[in-house]
């Protein structure tokens, strides 16, 4: 079983994901070093691992941590995001005030 936990999820604490992983035999914890509730669709890394698990039952390596997307709420972050490749889970460019 694949267990996914976000480091900074205000709804479901990361410690709960760790505890679930420890309680479930043959499970694997995939961590997302970002914020927000849910990681699927927010992080391309997490989305790819979840898709692979659902389609082929393949698990990520032990201890895998997907990096956080840039925080869209920091000053200047939206400008930086426009210069980089589009990231999953971010607001559309027309929504971000310049």
N, C-alpha and C positions, 0 to 999 in steps of 0.2 A: 504494500500500500504506500502511496506517495502522500506525505504530509508536507504542506506548504505553510510557512510562517513568516510574517513580516516583522522586522525588528521594531518598527514604530507604528503599530496598528493600534489606534485608540479604541477599537471595539473588541478585538480578540487578542489578548496579550500573547506575546511571543513565548512566554514560559508555558503557556497551554499547549502550543505546538510541540515544544520540546518534551513535555510530559506525555502527550499523546504518542509521540514517536517512541518513547521509552516503554510505553504500555502495550503497543501493538507489535506483535511478533512479525518479523520480516518486513517492517516498514522502513522508509527512508525519509529523512527530513531534508527538504529543500528550503533554504533560507533566502529571503529577499531583504537586502540591507536598506530598504526604503521605508517610506511612510504611506499612510492611507490604509483603508480597509480593502483587502484583497490584493493580490499581486498578478493574477491572471489577467491579461489584457493591459496591464499597467507596465509590466516589464517584459521586453521581448525575450530575455533569457528565461524567465519563469514560464512564459507562454510556450516557448519551444520545448522545455522539459515536460510540461504538463501534456502538451499535444503528443509528444513521443510516448509518454506513459499510457495515455488513453488509446493510442493506435497500436502500440507494439509491446506494452507492459515493460518497457525498459526504464530503469531507474537511473537517476543522476548519480555521480560519484559521491561517496560518503563525504560529508562535510562541505558540500557545494553551497556557496553563497553567491547569489546573483547581485551584481552591483546596483546601486540605486540610480534611478534617472535623476538628472539635475532637478533641484527643488524649484518648481515654477513660481513659488511665492517670494523668492529672493529678488531683491532689486537687481535689474540687469539680466536676470536669468532668461526671460522671454527673448531678449535680443540674442543672447548666446544660443538659445535653442533654435532660432531661425537660421543660424549659420551652420548648424550641424545637421546630420541626417534626422529625419522625423522619428520621434520616439512614440511608442505605443502608450496610450492613456493620457496624452496631453491634450489640452484644449486646442481647437482649430486656430490657425494663425489669425483669422479675422476677429477672434474673440479677445485676443491679447491687446491691451492698450499700449501704444508706443510712447 
